């Protein structure tokens, strides 16, 4: 499953965990602490997967996902959230994982199934 993954979260500890986890599976991982940084990175690199937090300052995950679709329409977008998100936000992403039910081991099957469906 080697891929270029962009992890976006305003929590630095979560980003470190995601980066470490995906690198164990041979993925290259870039991180961004906010939406503007994520969009800048996506405009420079051919991102395969975006793992995106919903609740962030400056731009929420829905706005980032909508703009990401313009920059990298082929990228799979997985949204994480610790709270309820608006229904329209779910329509902007390929998958959703609630943080209260989150385990990093759930990310790989979600990404793998979405990747297979996209092919």
N, C-alpha and C positions, 0 to 999 in steps of 0.2 A: 503494500500500500504506500510506497514512497510518493510523497506529494509535497507541494509547497503550501503550508498552512499559515494563515494569518489569525492569530489569537488577539482578540480585542476585549479589554476589560480595564476598568479604572482601579482594580485591586491588584497591586503588584505581586502579592503572594499567589493569587490564582493564576496569573500569567506565568510565573515561574513553574508552578505545578503542571500546567498544560504543556508548556514548552518541553519540560523534562519527559513527560509522558509520551508525547508524539515523537520525540527524538529517539526514544527506545525502539520505535517501530520503523526507523529509517527515514522519517520525514524531516524536511527542513522547515523550521518554524520561525516566523517573524512575529514580533509582538508590537502592540500599540496600546497606549494608555487612554486613548480617546478617539472619537470618530474622525476628526480632521486628520490626525496622524495615520489612521487606518486607510483612509481614502487616498492620502498621498502615497503611501506604500503600495497600494493596489494599482495606482496609476503607473508605477514604475516596474512592477514585477507581475509575472503571469500566475496569479494566485489560483490554486485549485480549490481550496476549502477555507471558509471563514468561520471561526467559532467566535460568536459575538454576544456580549452581555447586553441586556436590554436597558438596564438602568445605569446611565452614565451622565456626567455633567456635559455641558456644551451641546451635544447631540445625543438623542436617545437611539437605541438600537434600531428602531423602525426607520428613522431618518437615514442612519448609516446604511441599512440594508437596501433601501430604495436607491440611494446614490451608488452603492456598490453594484447593483444590477446594471446601472448605466455604464460603469467603468469595466466591470468583469462579468458580463451576463452569463458566462459558462460556469462561474464559480458556485460551488455548493455553499449555502449559508445555513449554519446551525445556530439558533439563538438559545441562550441560557437566560433564565430569569428566576429571581427569588420571590417574585410577587406576580400578581395578575398583570397580563399585558393585554392591550386592546386587540380585538379580533383582527383589525386591519393589519396589525404588525405580524400576525401569524401568516397572513397571505403573502407577505414579502419574503419569507424564508422557506427553505426546503425541509427543515426539521426544527423541532423545539424540544428542549429538555428543561424541566423545572429543576431549579437548583436544590430544592428540598429532596428531590428524588435522584439527584445527580451523583453519578460516580463516573470517574474517567473511563471505566471499562464500558460504559454505555455509549460513549462517543464513537468508538471504532465500529460497532455494528451499525449504528445510524449512518455514519459516513459511508460504510461499505454498501449498505442497501441503497442509499441515494445514488451513489456512483454507478451501481449496476443498473438502476432504473433509468439513469440518464443516458446510458449507452445503447 
